[in-house]
Amino acid sequence: MLTIFFIIVFIAELIVAGKVISVLKDADAKVCEINNQVTEAKPVVVSGLNSVSSGVKSAAKGVETATKFLEKKRRDAIVGLTKAVVGIVVFLLIKKYPHKRLLTAVDAVYSLDNLLRTV
């Protein structure tokens, strides 16, 4: 009786081992299939990432150019407003006090402006 019990347990272990081995073989086949798909998709992913990288670089360059342009226009606007205010003040002073010293001051302001433009 004991030998029949051990034979039945042994056969059950063989059946379970066969089932485990077949599941492992199926899993191995699926892993190999997925690995092949990933290997085939890798160049497409790399080229996509390269194109995204170049797009980001292009966008960054565009933003940098726009920032420089706006900064230059801001500086030009500040210089223009400053010149206008100084001109109005000087001409009001000339109207109020007509002296040659004020004309010399006007010449000095415009010379300073020309000097700043060359720098």
MOPAC internal coordinates of N, CA, C and O (Angstrom, degrees):
PM7 1SCF
backbone

  N    0.0000 0     0.00 0     0.00 0    0    0    0
  C    1.4205 1     0.00 0     0.00 0    1    0    0
  C    1.5272 1   111.03 1     0.00 0    2    1    0
  O    1.2310 1   121.69 1   139.09 1    3    2    1
  N    1.2929 1   114.37 1   -40.91 1    3    2    1
  C    1.4531 1   119.79 1  -179.53 1    5    3    2
  C    1.5305 1   110.54 1   -65.20 1    6    5    3
  O    1.2310 1   120.02 1   142.90 1    7    6    5
  N    1.3045 1   117.56 1   -37.10 1    7    6    5
  C    1.4678 1   120.17 1   179.53 1    9    7    6
  C    1.5177 1   110.71 1   -67.37 1   10    9    7
  O    1.2310 1   119.79 1   142.90 1   11   10    9
  N    1.3437 1   118.01 1   -37.10 1   11   10    9
  C    1.4633 1   120.26 1   177.95 1   13   11   10
  C    1.5373 1   109.34 1   -65.17 1   14   13   11
  O    1.2310 1   120.64 1   140.54 1   15   14   13
  N    1.3347 1   116.38 1   -39.46 1   15   14   13
  C    1.4593 1   120.48 1   177.76 1   17   15   14
  C    1.5308 1   110.72 1   -60.49 1   18   17   15
  O    1.2310 1   119.82 1   132.38 1   19   18   17
  N    1.3283 1   117.95 1   -47.62 1   19   18   17
  C    1.4507 1   121.48 1  -179.97 1   21   19   18
  C    1.5229 1   111.33 1   -65.20 1   22   21   19
  O    1.2310 1   120.03 1   144.09 1   23   22   21
  N    1.3242 1   117.55 1   -35.91 1   23   22   21
  C    1.4644 1   120.83 1   177.99 1   25   23   22
  C    1.5352 1   109.94 1   -66.49 1   26   25   23
  O    1.2310 1   119.94 1   138.06 1   27   26   25
  N    1.3153 1   117.73 1   -41.94 1   27   26   25
  C    1.4753 1   121.03 1   179.00 1   29   27   26
  C    1.5347 1   110.18 1   -65.36 1   30   29   27
  O    1.2310 1   119.41 1   136.50 1   31   30   29
  N    1.3086 1   118.73 1   -43.50 1   31   30   29
  C    1.4721 1   122.90 1   177.98 1   33   31   30
  C    1.5219 1   109.85 1   -62.80 1   34   33   31
  O    1.2310 1   120.40 1   138.16 1   35   34   33
  N    1.3366 1   116.84 1   -41.84 1   35   34   33
  C    1.4625 1   120.43 1   179.43 1   37   35   34
  C    1.5283 1   110.98 1   -63.49 1   38   37   35
  O    1.2310 1   120.58 1   135.57 1   39   38   37
  N    1.3358 1   116.51 1   -44.43 1   39   38   37
  C    1.4710 1   120.13 1   178.55 1   41   39   38
  C    1.5304 1   110.04 1   -64.08 1   42   41   39
  O    1.2310 1   119.51 1   140.90 1   43   42   41
  N    1.3341 1   118.55 1   -39.10 1   43   42   41
  C    1.4720 1   122.11 1   177.77 1   45   43   42
  C    1.5262 1   110.10 1   -63.81 1   46   45   43
  O    1.2310 1   120.08 1   138.72 1   47   46   45
  N    1.3006 1   117.45 1   -41.28 1   47   46   45
  C    1.4644 1   120.93 1   177.61 1   49   47   46
  C    1.5168 1   110.60 1   -64.11 1   50   49   47
  O    1.2310 1   119.92 1   140.74 1   51   50   49
  N    1.3325 1   117.76 1   -39.26 1   51   50   49
  C    1.4642 1   120.81 1   176.77 1   53   51   50
  C    1.5242 1   111.16 1   -63.13 1   54   53   51
  O    1.2310 1   120.51 1   138.49 1   55   54   53
  N    1.3338 1   116.64 1   -41.51 1   55   54   53
  C    1.4680 1   120.45 1   178.71 1   57   55   54
  C    1.5260 1   110.58 1   -63.89 1   58   57   55
  O    1.2310 1   120.10 1   134.27 1   59   58   57
  N    1.3341 1   117.41 1   -45.73 1   59   58   57
  C    1.4754 1   121.60 1   179.42 1   61   59   58
  C    1.5283 1   110.06 1   -63.86 1   62   61   59
  O    1.2310 1   120.48 1   136.83 1   63   62   61
  N    1.3223 1   116.70 1   -43.17 1   63   62   61
  C    1.4651 1   119.92 1   179.29 1   65   63   62
  C    1.5169 1   110.45 1   -62.83 1   66   65   63
  O    1.2310 1   119.93 1   138.50 1   67   66   65
  N    1.3396 1   117.73 1   -41.50 1   67   66   65
  C    1.4708 1   121.14 1   177.09 1   69   67   66
  C    1.5150 1   111.42 1   -61.25 1   70   69   67
  O    1.2310 1   120.47 1   138.03 1   71   70   69
  N    1.3288 1   116.71 1   -41.97 1   71   70   69
  C    1.4712 1   121.17 1   178.90 1   73   71   70
  C    1.5345 1   110.62 1   -64.68 1   74   73   71
  O    1.2310 1   120.28 1   136.49 1   75   74   73
  N    1.3194 1   117.06 1   -43.51 1   75   74   73
  C    1.4733 1   121.38 1   178.78 1   77   75   74
  C    1.5246 1   109.86 1   -62.60 1   78   77   75
  O    1.2310 1   120.52 1   136.40 1   79   78   77
  N    1.3279 1   116.60 1   -43.60 1   79   78   77
  C    1.4636 1   120.08 1   179.90 1   81   79   78
  C    1.5265 1   110.54 1   -63.88 1   82   81   79
  O    1.2310 1   119.44 1   138.66 1   83   82   81
  N    1.3177 1   118.67 1   -41.34 1   83   82   81
  C    1.4667 1   120.44 1   179.86 1   85   83   82
  C    1.5295 1   110.96 1   -66.38 1   86   85   83
  O    1.2310 1   119.81 1   141.30 1   87   86   85
  N    1.3387 1   117.97 1   -38.70 1   87   86   85
  C    1.4734 1   120.95 1   176.51 1   89   87   86
  C    1.5291 1   110.07 1   -64.06 1   90   89   87
  O    1.2310 1   120.21 1   138.41 1   91   90   89
  N    1.3360 1   117.20 1   -41.59 1   91   90   89
  C    1.4668 1   120.42 1   179.03 1   93   91   90
  C    1.5224 1   111.02 1   -65.37 1   94   93   91
  O    1.2310 1   119.79 1   141.40 1   95   94   93
  N    1.3362 1   118.01 1   -38.60 1   95   94   93
  C    1.4612 1   120.57 1   177.68 1   97   95   94
  C    1.5260 1   111.11 1   -65.09 1   98   97   95
  O    1.2310 1   120.35 1   137.62 1   99   98   97
  N    1.3377 1   116.93 1   -42.38 1   99   98   97
  C    1.4642 1   120.68 1   177.46 1  101   99   98
  C    1.5358 1   110.97 1   -62.81 1  102  101   99
  O    1.2310 1   120.71 1   137.49 1  103  102  101
  N    1.3085 1   116.25 1   -42.51 1  103  102  101
  C    1.4688 1   120.40 1   178.79 1  105  103  102
  C    1.5203 1   110.34 1   -64.75 1  106  105  103
  O    1.2310 1   119.97 1   139.36 1  107  106  105
  N    1.3298 1   117.67 1   -40.64 1  107  106  105
  C    1.4560 1   121.25 1   177.99 1  109  107  106
  C    1.5231 1   110.72 1   -62.53 1  110  109  107
  O    1.2310 1   120.47 1   137.70 1  111  110  109
  N    1.3266 1   116.71 1   -42.30 1  111  110  109
  C    1.4668 1   120.29 1   178.46 1  113  111  110
  C    1.5237 1   110.76 1   -62.85 1  114  113  111
  O    1.2310 1   120.13 1   137.69 1  115  114  113
  N    1.3293 1   117.36 1   -42.31 1  115  114  113
  C    1.4770 1   120.76 1   178.62 1  117  115  114
  C    1.5255 1   110.95 1   -64.44 1  118  117  115
  O    1.2310 1   120.22 1   138.80 1  119  118  117
  N    1.3294 1   117.18 1   -41.20 1  119  118  117
  C    1.4670 1   121.02 1   179.32 1  121  119  118
  C    1.5221 1   109.73 1   -64.25 1  122  121  119
  O    1.2310 1   119.89 1   137.99 1  123  122  121
  N    1.3203 1   117.82 1   -42.01 1  123  122  121
  C    1.4720 1   120.86 1   178.02 1  125  123  122
  C    1.5235 1   110.88 1   -63.25 1  126  125  123
  O    1.2310 1   120.41 1   140.28 1  127  126  125
  N    1.3260 1   116.83 1   -39.72 1  127  126  125
  C    1.4634 1   121.22 1   179.08 1  129  127  126
  C    1.5336 1   111.03 1   -64.92 1  130  129  127
  O    1.2310 1   120.87 1   134.60 1  131  130  129
  N    1.3173 1   115.94 1   -45.40 1  131  130  129
  C    1.4693 1   120.51 1   178.47 1  133  131  130
  C    1.5266 1   110.19 1   -64.58 1  134  133  131
  O    1.2310 1   119.97 1   140.89 1  135  134  133
  N    1.3199 1   117.66 1   -39.11 1  135  134  133
  C    1.4560 1   121.74 1   178.11 1  137  135  134
  C    1.5248 1   110.42 1   -61.23 1  138  137  135
  O    1.2310 1   119.95 1   137.55 1  139  138  137
  N    1.3265 1   117.70 1   -42.45 1  139  138  137
  C    1.4661 1   121.03 1   177.72 1  141  139  138
  C    1.5235 1   111.15 1   -63.70 1  142  141  139
  O    1.2310 1   120.41 1   139.64 1  143  142  141
  N    1.3283 1   116.83 1   -40.36 1  143  142  141
  C    1.4671 1   120.00 1   178.15 1  145  143  142
  C    1.5214 1   111.39 1   -63.85 1  146  145  143
  O    1.2310 1   120.83 1   138.23 1  147  146  145
  N    1.3199 1   116.03 1   -41.77 1  147  146  145
  C    1.4735 1   119.99 1   178.80 1  149  147  146
  C    1.5246 1   110.09 1   -65.61 1  150  149  147
  O    1.2310 1   120.21 1   138.76 1  151  150  149
  N    1.3223 1   117.21 1   -41.24 1  151  150  149
  C    1.4564 1   121.14 1   179.38 1  153  151  150
  C    1.5276 1   110.81 1   -62.98 1  154  153  151
  O    1.2310 1   120.41 1   140.54 1  155  154  153
  N    1.3387 1   116.82 1   -39.46 1  155  154  153
  C    1.4584 1   120.24 1   178.54 1  157  155  154
  C    1.5294 1   111.68 1   -70.89 1  158  157  155
  O    1.2310 1   119.77 1   146.93 1  159  158  157
  N    1.3152 1   118.05 1   -33.07 1  159  158  157
  C    1.4648 1   121.70 1  -177.14 1  161  159  158
  C    1.5223 1   112.76 1   -83.16 1  162  161  159
  O    1.2310 1   119.96 1   165.38 1  163  162  161
  N    1.3209 1   117.68 1   -14.62 1  163  162  161
  C    1.4658 1   121.14 1  -175.31 1  165  163  162
  C    1.5314 1   112.91 1   -58.62 1  166  165  163
  O    1.2310 1   118.20 1   132.48 1  167  166  165
  N    1.3456 1   121.03 1   -47.52 1  167  166  165
  C    1.4691 1   119.23 1   178.84 1  169  167  166
  C    1.5313 1   112.92 1   -61.87 1  170  169  167
  O    1.2310 1   120.30 1   144.40 1  171  170  169
  N    1.3188 1   117.03 1   -35.60 1  171  170  169
  C    1.4687 1   120.12 1   178.49 1  173  171  170
  C    1.5266 1   110.29 1   -65.31 1  174  173  171
  O    1.2310 1   120.80 1   138.00 1  175  174  173
  N    1.3190 1   116.07 1   -42.00 1  175  174  173
  C    1.4697 1   120.22 1   179.14 1  177  175  174
  C    1.5250 1   110.45 1   -65.17 1  178  177  175
  O    1.2310 1   120.41 1   138.08 1  179  178  177
  N    1.3252 1   116.82 1   -41.92 1  179  178  177
  C    1.4710 1   120.52 1  -179.29 1  181  179  178
  C    1.5279 1   110.25 1   -64.25 1  182  181  179
  O    1.2310 1   120.13 1   135.50 1  183  182  181
  N    1.3270 1   117.35 1   -44.50 1  183  182  181
  C    1.4685 1   119.19 1   179.62 1  185  183  182
  C    1.5304 1   110.53 1   -66.22 1  186  185  183
  O    1.2310 1   119.94 1   143.56 1  187  186  185
  N    1.3270 1   117.72 1   -36.44 1  187  186  185
  C    1.4652 1   120.45 1   176.02 1  189  187  186
  C    1.5114 1   112.30 1   -63.46 1  190  189  187
  O    1.2310 1   120.53 1   136.78 1  191  190  189
  N    1.3267 1   116.59 1   -43.22 1  191  190  189
  C    1.4698 1   120.02 1   177.93 1  193  191  190
  C    1.5215 1   111.50 1   -65.54 1  194  193  191
  O    1.2310 1   120.32 1   142.68 1  195  194  193
  N    1.3384 1   117.00 1   -37.32 1  195  194  193
  C    1.4720 1   120.01 1   177.09 1  197  195  194
  C    1.5184 1   111.16 1   -64.27 1  198  197  195
  O    1.2310 1   120.22 1   138.35 1  199  198  197
  N    1.3316 1   117.18 1   -41.65 1  199  198  197
  C    1.4630 1   119.30 1   179.36 1  201  199  198
  C    1.5288 1   110.94 1   -68.24 1  202  201  199
  O    1.2310 1   120.09 1   143.21 1  203  202  201
  N    1.3213 1   117.44 1   -36.79 1  203  202  201
  C    1.4706 1   119.86 1   176.11 1  205  203  202
  C    1.5242 1   110.19 1   -64.81 1  206  205  203
  O    1.2310 1   120.57 1   139.16 1  207  206  205
  N    1.3198 1   116.51 1   -40.84 1  207  206  205
  C    1.4659 1   120.51 1   179.16 1  209  207  206
  C    1.5237 1   111.17 1   -62.65 1  210  209  207
  O    1.2310 1   120.34 1   135.89 1  211  210  209
  N    1.3302 1   116.95 1   -44.11 1  211  210  209
  C    1.4624 1   118.96 1   178.99 1  213  211  210
  C    1.5258 1   111.01 1   -67.04 1  214  213  211
  O    1.2310 1   120.05 1   145.87 1  215  214  213
  N    1.3295 1   117.51 1   -34.13 1  215  214  213
  C    1.4615 1   120.24 1   176.08 1  217  215  214
  C    1.5129 1   112.28 1   -64.97 1  218  217  215
  O    1.2310 1   120.52 1   139.32 1  219  218  217
  N    1.3181 1   116.60 1   -40.68 1  219  218  217
  C    1.4695 1   120.48 1   178.16 1  221  219  218
  C    1.5339 1   110.40 1   -66.51 1  222  221  219
  O    1.2310 1   120.74 1   139.27 1  223  222  221
  N    1.3360 1   116.19 1   -40.73 1  223  222  221
  C    1.4729 1   119.11 1   178.12 1  225  223  222
  C    1.5200 1   110.75 1   -63.32 1  226  225  223
  O    1.2310 1   120.35 1   138.51 1  227  226  225
  N    1.3242 1   116.93 1   -41.49 1  227  226  225
  C    1.4608 1   121.24 1   178.83 1  229  227  226
  C    1.5283 1   110.85 1   -63.68 1  230  229  227
  O    1.2310 1   120.35 1   136.94 1  231  230  229
  N    1.3122 1   116.94 1   -43.06 1  231  230  229
  C    1.4695 1   120.47 1   178.65 1  233  231  230
  C    1.5274 1   110.85 1   -64.48 1  234  233  231
  O    1.2310 1   120.37 1   139.88 1  235  234  233
  N    1.3198 1   116.90 1   -40.12 1  235  234  233
  C    1.4702 1   120.42 1   178.91 1  237  235  234
  C    1.5259 1   110.30 1   -64.70 1  238  237  235
  O    1.2310 1   120.54 1   140.08 1  239  238  237
  N    1.3321 1   116.57 1   -39.92 1  239  238  237
  C    1.4628 1   119.90 1   178.54 1  241  239  238
  C    1.5256 1   110.39 1   -64.64 1  242  241  239
  O    1.2310 1   120.24 1   140.17 1  243  242  241
  N    1.3321 1   117.14 1   -39.83 1  243  242  241
  C    1.4601 1   121.03 1   177.82 1  245  243  242
  C    1.5234 1   112.03 1   -64.09 1  246  245  243
  O    1.2310 1   120.61 1   138.18 1  247  246  245
  N    1.3175 1   116.44 1   -41.82 1  247  246  245
  C    1.4700 1   120.13 1   178.38 1  249  247  246
  C    1.5241 1   110.29 1   -65.45 1  250  249  247
  O    1.2310 1   120.57 1   139.59 1  251  250  249
  N    1.3364 1   116.52 1   -40.41 1  251  250  249
  C    1.4645 1   119.99 1   178.75 1  253  251  250
  C    1.5263 1   111.06 1   -63.41 1  254  253  251
  O    1.2310 1   120.39 1   138.05 1  255  254  253
  N    1.3375 1   116.86 1   -41.95 1  255  254  253
  C    1.4607 1   120.72 1   178.94 1  257  255  254
  C    1.5253 1   110.50 1   -63.99 1  258  257  255
  O    1.2310 1   120.34 1   136.13 1  259  258  257
  N    1.3259 1   116.95 1   -43.87 1  259  258  257
  C    1.4587 1   120.57 1   179.36 1  261  259  258
  C    1.5283 1   110.67 1   -63.82 1  262  261  259
  O    1.2310 1   120.18 1   141.03 1  263  262  261
  N    1.3233 1   117.25 1   -38.97 1  263  262  261
  C    1.4672 1   120.86 1   178.60 1  265  263  262
  C    1.5244 1   110.97 1   -63.87 1  266  265  263
  O    1.2310 1   120.32 1   135.68 1  267  266  265
  N    1.3227 1   116.99 1   -44.32 1  267  266  265
  C    1.4693 1   120.38 1   178.64 1  269  267  266
  C    1.5223 1   110.71 1   -63.03 1  270  269  267
  O    1.2310 1   120.47 1   137.49 1  271  270  269
  N    1.3337 1   116.71 1   -42.51 1  271  270  269
  C    1.4623 1   120.95 1   179.29 1  273  271  270
  C    1.5189 1   110.94 1   -61.03 1  274  273  271
  O    1.2310 1   120.67 1   132.93 1  275  274  273
  N    1.3463 1   116.32 1   -47.07 1  275  274  273
  C    1.4600 1   119.98 1  -179.74 1  277  275  274
  C    1.5237 1   111.81 1   -65.29 1  278  277  275
  O    1.2310 1   120.09 1   143.15 1  279  278  277
  N    1.3305 1   117.44 1   -36.85 1  279  278  277
  C    1.4668 1   120.70 1   177.88 1  281  279  278
  C    1.5269 1   110.62 1   -64.21 1  282  281  279
  O    1.2310 1   120.34 1   138.48 1  283  282  281
  N    1.3288 1   116.96 1   -41.52 1  283  282  281
  C    1.4687 1   121.04 1   179.01 1  285  283  282
  C    1.5266 1   110.08 1   -65.13 1  286  285  283
  O    1.2310 1   120.63 1   136.99 1  287  286  285
  N    1.3250 1   116.41 1   -43.01 1  287  286  285
  C    1.4703 1   119.91 1   179.38 1  289  287  286
  C    1.5297 1   110.71 1   -65.82 1  290  289  287
  O    1.2310 1   119.94 1   144.44 1  291  290  289
  N    1.3185 1   117.72 1   -35.56 1  291  290  289
  C    1.4630 1   120.66 1   177.93 1  293  291  290
  C    1.5206 1   110.82 1   -65.21 1  294  293  291
  O    1.2310 1   121.12 1   135.34 1  295  294  293
  N    1.3434 1   115.45 1   -44.66 1  295  294  293
  C    1.4654 1   119.40 1   177.67 1  297  295  294
  C    1.5249 1   110.89 1   -61.48 1  298  297  295
  O    1.2310 1   120.69 1   136.62 1  299  298  297
  N    1.3391 1   116.29 1   -43.38 1  299  298  297
  C    1.4654 1   120.01 1   179.11 1  301  299  298
  C    1.5213 1   111.33 1   -62.07 1  302  301  299
  O    1.2310 1   120.33 1   139.66 1  303  302  301
  N    1.3303 1   116.98 1   -40.34 1  303  302  301
  C    1.4652 1   120.61 1   179.30 1  305  303  302
  C    1.5328 1   110.86 1   -66.00 1  306  305  303
  O    1.2310 1   120.16 1   138.98 1  307  306  305
  N    1.3225 1   117.31 1   -41.02 1  307  306  305
  C    1.4732 1   120.22 1   178.92 1  309  307  306
  C    1.5198 1   110.51 1   -64.68 1  310  309  307
  O    1.2310 1   120.40 1   137.08 1  311  310  309
  N    1.3371 1   116.83 1   -42.92 1  311  310  309
  C    1.4654 1   120.15 1   178.84 1  313  311  310
  C    1.5210 1   109.88 1   -63.86 1  314  313  311
  O    1.2310 1   119.92 1   136.89 1  315  314  313
  N    1.3277 1   117.75 1   -43.11 1  315  314  313
  C    1.4697 1   121.06 1   179.37 1  317  315  314
  C    1.5155 1   112.05 1   -62.42 1  318  317  315
  O    1.2310 1   120.50 1   135.78 1  319  318  317
  N    1.3295 1   116.65 1   -44.22 1  319  318  317
  C    1.4700 1   119.63 1   178.78 1  321  319  318
  C    1.5242 1   111.34 1   -65.77 1  322  321  319
  O    1.2310 1   120.60 1   140.38 1  323  322  321
  N    1.3199 1   116.45 1   -39.62 1  323  322  321
  C    1.4708 1   119.76 1   178.84 1  325  323  322
  C    1.5220 1   110.22 1   -63.36 1  326  325  323
  O    1.2310 1   120.57 1   135.14 1  327  326  325
  N    1.3275 1   116.52 1   -44.86 1  327  326  325
  C    1.4726 1   119.89 1   178.78 1  329  327  326
  C    1.5231 1   111.08 1   -62.10 1  330  329  327
  O    1.2310 1   120.20 1   139.63 1  331  330  329
  N    1.3144 1   117.22 1   -40.37 1  331  330  329
  C    1.4617 1   120.32 1  -179.89 1  333  331  330
  C    1.5217 1   111.17 1   -64.39 1  334  333  331
  O    1.2310 1   120.56 1   135.07 1  335  334  333
  N    1.3349 1   116.54 1   -44.93 1  335  334  333
  C    1.4677 1   119.98 1   179.81 1  337  335  334
  C    1.5180 1   110.63 1   -64.43 1  338  337  335
  O    1.2310 1   120.44 1   134.67 1  339  338  337
  N    1.3289 1   116.76 1   -45.33 1  339  338  337
  C    1.4687 1   119.95 1   179.39 1  341  339  338
  C    1.5288 1   110.28 1   -62.35 1  342  341  339
  O    1.2310 1   120.41 1   137.89 1  343  342  341
  N    1.3277 1   116.82 1   -42.11 1  343  342  341
  C    1.4677 1   120.24 1   178.79 1  345  343  342
  C    1.5127 1   112.43 1   -61.84 1  346  345  343
  O    1.2310 1   120.56 1   136.59 1  347  346  345
  N    1.3306 1   116.54 1   -43.41 1  347  346  345
  C    1.4696 1   119.87 1   179.46 1  349  347  346
  C    1.5137 1   110.55 1   -64.22 1  350  349  347
  O    1.2310 1   120.16 1   135.68 1  351  350  349
  N    1.3290 1   117.30 1   -44.32 1  351  350  349
  C    1.4737 1   120.71 1   179.77 1  353  351  350
  C    1.5169 1   110.49 1   -62.83 1  354  353  351
  O    1.2310 1   120.60 1   135.46 1  355  354  353
  N    1.3263 1   116.46 1   -44.54 1  355  354  353
  C    1.4744 1   119.64 1  -178.31 1  357  355  354
  C    1.5237 1   110.62 1   -65.22 1  358  357  355
  O    1.2310 1   119.87 1   136.44 1  359  358  357
  N    1.3112 1   117.85 1   -43.56 1  359  358  357
  C    1.4604 1   119.05 1  -179.22 1  361  359  358
  C    1.5257 1   111.76 1   -69.26 1  362  361  359
  O    1.2310 1   119.66 1   148.55 1  363  362  361
  N    1.3169 1   118.26 1   -31.45 1  363  362  361
  C    1.4665 1   119.76 1   173.40 1  365  363  362
  C    1.5253 1   110.86 1   -66.95 1  366  365  363
  O    1.2310 1   121.03 1   140.93 1  367  366  365
  N    1.3425 1   115.64 1   -39.07 1  367  366  365
  C    1.4662 1   118.65 1   177.20 1  369  367  366
  C    1.5227 1   111.31 1   -67.07 1  370  369  367
  O    1.2310 1   120.17 1   141.48 1  371  370  369
  N    1.3320 1   117.27 1   -38.52 1  371  370  369
  C    1.4694 1   120.05 1   178.57 1  373  371  370
  C    1.5237 1   109.97 1   -64.43 1  374  373  371
  O    1.2310 1   121.21 1   140.56 1  375  374  373
  N    1.3244 1   115.29 1   -39.44 1  375  374  373
  C    1.4592 1   118.79 1   179.13 1  377  375  374
  C    1.5220 1   111.24 1   -65.28 1  378  377  375
  O    1.2310 1   121.08 1   142.94 1  379  378  377
  N    1.3314 1   115.54 1   -37.06 1  379  378  377
  C    1.4550 1   119.49 1  -178.30 1  381  379  378
  C    1.5245 1   111.64 1   -80.17 1  382  381  379
  O    1.2310 1   120.58 1   136.27 1  383  382  381
  N    1.3461 1   116.49 1   -43.73 1  383  382  381
  C    1.4670 1   121.49 1  -178.23 1  385  383  382
  C    1.5279 1   109.00 1  -124.33 1  386  385  383
  O    1.2310 1   118.71 1   -92.05 1  387  386  385
  N    1.2919 1   120.06 1    87.95 1  387  386  385
  C    1.4768 1   120.93 1  -177.86 1  389  387  386
  C    1.5375 1   111.31 1   -75.00 1  390  389  387
  O    1.2310 1   120.13 1   -90.97 1  391  390  389
  N    1.3054 1   117.35 1    89.03 1  391  390  389
  C    1.4611 1   123.06 1   177.11 1  393  391  390
  C    1.5110 1   108.86 1  -126.77 1  394  393  391
  O    1.2310 1   121.18 1   -21.09 1  395  394  393
  N    1.3435 1   115.35 1   158.91 1  395  394  393
  C    1.4574 1   120.42 1   179.53 1  397  395  394
  C    1.5277 1   112.12 1   -73.07 1  398  397  395
  O    1.2310 1   119.50 1   155.66 1  399  398  397
  N    1.3015 1   118.55 1   -24.34 1  399  398  397
  C    1.4650 1   120.86 1   179.90 1  401  399  398
  C    1.5307 1   111.58 1   -62.70 1  402  401  399
  O    1.2310 1   120.92 1   142.66 1  403  402  401
  N    1.3127 1   115.86 1   -37.34 1  403  402  401
  C    1.4546 1   119.22 1   179.15 1  405  403  402
  C    1.5294 1   111.14 1   -66.23 1  406  405  403
  O    1.2310 1   120.56 1   143.27 1  407  406  405
  N    1.3338 1   116.53 1   -36.73 1  407  406  405
  C    1.4617 1   118.91 1   176.89 1  409  407  406
  C    1.5281 1   110.42 1   -65.46 1  410  409  407
  O    1.2310 1   120.63 1   144.33 1  411  410  409
  N    1.3277 1   116.40 1   -35.67 1  411  410  409
  C    1.4642 1   120.08 1   175.75 1  413  411  410
  C    1.5305 1   110.02 1   -65.17 1  414  413  411
  O    1.2310 1   119.70 1   142.02 1  415  414  413
  N    1.3106 1   118.18 1   -37.98 1  415  414  413
  C    1.4673 1   121.73 1   177.40 1  417  415  414
  C    1.5217 1   110.54 1   -64.71 1  418  417  415
  O    1.2310 1   120.77 1   140.28 1  419  418  417
  N    1.3272 1   116.13 1   -39.72 1  419  418  417
  C    1.4703 1   119.71 1   177.27 1  421  419  418
  C    1.5189 1   109.81 1   -62.44 1  422  421  419
  O    1.2310 1   120.56 1   135.27 1  423  422  421
  N    1.3336 1   116.53 1   -44.73 1  423  422  421
  C    1.4694 1   119.94 1   176.92 1  425  423  422
  C    1.5239 1   111.01 1   -59.65 1  426  425  423
  O    1.2310 1   119.88 1   139.71 1  427  426  425
  N    1.3104 1   117.84 1   -40.29 1  427  426  425
  C    1.4660 1   121.40 1  -179.68 1  429  427  426
  C    1.5305 1   110.22 1   -65.41 1  430  429  427
  O    1.2310 1   119.85 1   138.99 1  431  430  429
  N    1.3360 1   117.89 1   -41.01 1  431  430  429
  C    1.4686 1   121.07 1   179.57 1  433  431  430
  C    1.5278 1   110.42 1   -63.37 1  434  433  431
  O    1.2310 1   120.49 1   134.62 1  435  434  433
  N    1.3320 1   116.67 1   -45.38 1  435  434  433
  C    1.4674 1   118.67 1  -179.32 1  437  435  434
  C    1.5280 1   111.91 1   -70.07 1  438  437  435
  O    1.2310 1   120.14 1   147.69 1  439  438  437
  N    1.3271 1   117.34 1   -32.31 1  439  438  437
  C    1.4762 1   119.61 1   174.63 1  441  439  438
  C    1.5201 1   110.39 1   -66.24 1  442  441  439
  O    1.2310 1   120.64 1   139.57 1  443  442  441
  N    1.3221 1   116.38 1   -40.43 1  443  442  441
  C    1.4600 1   120.43 1   177.55 1  445  443  442
  C    1.5337 1   110.10 1   -63.18 1  446  445  443
  O    1.2310 1   120.32 1   139.80 1  447  446  445
  N    1.3217 1   116.99 1   -40.20 1  447  446  445
  C    1.4717 1   120.22 1   177.53 1  449  447  446
  C    1.5182 1   111.01 1   -62.32 1  450  449  447
  O    1.2310 1   120.16 1   135.39 1  451  450  449
  N    1.3191 1   117.30 1   -44.61 1  451  450  449
  C    1.4698 1   119.64 1   178.06 1  453  451  450
  C    1.5206 1   111.75 1   -63.82 1  454  453  451
  O    1.2310 1   120.58 1   143.45 1  455  454  453
  N    1.3160 1   116.50 1   -36.55 1  455  454  453
  C    1.4637 1   120.27 1   177.82 1  457  455  454
  C    1.5352 1   110.38 1   -65.47 1  458  457  455
  O    1.2310 1   120.17 1   137.81 1  459  458  457
  N    1.3308 1   117.29 1   -42.19 1  459  458  457
  C    1.4657 1   120.48 1   178.74 1  461  459  458
  C    1.5182 1   112.09 1   -65.69 1  462  461  459
  O    1.2310 1   119.64 1   146.99 1  463  462  461
  N    1.3016 1   118.30 1   -33.01 1  463  462  461
  C    1.4683 1   121.25 1   177.86 1  465  463  462
  C    1.5240 1   111.99 1   -67.56 1  466  465  463
  O    1.2310 1   120.08 1   145.30 1  467  466  465
  N    1.2952 1   117.45 1   -34.70 1  467  466  465
  C    1.4688 1   119.86 1  -179.62 1  469  467  466
  C    1.5106 1   111.08 1   -73.49 1  470  469  467
  O    1.2310 1   119.73 1   155.94 1  471  470  469
  N    1.3292 1   118.11 1   -24.06 1  471  470  469
  C    1.4646 1   121.07 1   179.91 1  473  471  470
  C    1.4345 1   109.37 1   -84.55 1  474  473  471
  O    1.2310 1   120.10 1   180.00 1  475  474  473

